[in-house]
Amino acid sequence: MAYVMLYGAGWTQRWQVAPEAVDSVKAEIGRVGRNETGHLAVLDPGTSQPTTLVVAWQHVAAAVVLRADTTEVEGSTGSYR
């Protein structure tokens, strides 16, 4: 299991990465700060089904993909402050 953490001016998001998409998400985060749009394969926090997160990289200040070998905490995916 892996998560992508996205950080911007006054916001933070954490999304579980679809298992088959870890490498592509790692490649996408290299676009941080660019005037580009990216597509990340993540899991919907309500259904755990695969979905696409569209990211405007110019609004992201930092991003990281973290591997997690622990169980997910209820409500730990998505937007939070």
PLY file of the C-alpha trace (Angstrom):
ply
format ascii 1.0
element vertex 81
property float x
property float y
property float z
element edge 80
property int vertex1
property int vertex2
end_header
0.00 0.00 0.00
1.24 3.51 -0.82
-0.01 7.05 -0.37
0.69 10.25 -2.26
0.97 13.36 -0.09
0.38 16.70 -1.81
1.22 20.02 -0.14
0.17 23.50 -1.25
-0.23 26.98 0.24
-2.49 26.31 3.23
-3.63 22.80 2.26
-2.52 19.18 2.41
-4.01 16.08 0.80
-3.34 12.38 1.27
-4.60 9.82 -1.23
-4.11 6.07 -1.34
-2.43 5.13 -4.61
-3.92 2.33 -6.69
-1.51 -0.62 -6.26
-0.69 -0.91 -9.96
0.01 2.86 -10.26
2.76 3.47 -7.70
5.52 3.86 -10.30
3.46 6.18 -12.52
2.47 8.37 -9.55
6.13 8.59 -8.53
6.95 9.78 -12.05
4.09 12.31 -12.04
5.20 14.08 -8.86
8.29 15.29 -10.71
5.97 17.86 -12.30
5.44 19.77 -9.02
5.38 23.53 -9.59
5.05 23.30 -13.37
2.18 24.84 -15.30
0.90 21.36 -16.22
-1.97 19.07 -15.31
-1.44 15.48 -14.25
-3.59 12.42 -13.66
-3.00 10.16 -10.66
-4.58 6.73 -10.23
-5.86 6.73 -6.64
-8.52 4.91 -4.64
-11.81 6.64 -3.82
-11.87 7.03 -0.01
-15.58 6.22 0.19
-15.65 3.07 -1.95
-11.99 1.98 -2.23
-12.57 1.78 -6.00
-9.96 3.09 -8.47
-10.49 6.65 -9.69
-8.45 9.44 -11.25
-7.25 12.50 -9.35
-6.52 15.44 -11.65
-3.77 17.69 -10.27
-2.87 21.24 -11.32
0.85 20.93 -10.56
1.40 24.71 -10.45
-0.58 24.77 -7.17
1.43 21.98 -5.55
4.51 23.04 -3.58
5.71 19.55 -2.62
4.69 15.94 -3.11
5.88 12.56 -1.90
4.87 8.92 -2.29
5.05 6.96 0.96
4.80 3.21 1.32
2.70 2.04 4.26
2.65 -1.48 5.63
0.02 -0.68 8.26
-3.75 -0.76 8.03
-5.61 2.35 6.91
-7.16 4.60 9.55
-10.82 5.48 8.85
-11.04 8.86 7.12
-7.30 9.18 6.52
-7.56 9.79 2.77
-8.42 13.04 1.04
-8.30 16.66 2.09
-7.36 17.67 5.60
-5.65 20.55 7.42
0 1
1 2
2 3
3 4
4 5
5 6
6 7
7 8
8 9
9 10
10 11
11 12
12 13
13 14
14 15
15 16
16 17
17 18
18 19
19 20
20 21
21 22
22 23
23 24
24 25
25 26
26 27
27 28
28 29
29 30
30 31
31 32
32 33
33 34
34 35
35 36
36 37
37 38
38 39
39 40
40 41
41 42
42 43
43 44
44 45
45 46
46 47
47 48
48 49
49 50
50 51
51 52
52 53
53 54
54 55
55 56
56 57
57 58
58 59
59 60
60 61
61 62
62 63
63 64
64 65
65 66
66 67
67 68
68 69
69 70
70 71
71 72
72 73
73 74
74 75
75 76
76 77
77 78
78 79
79 80
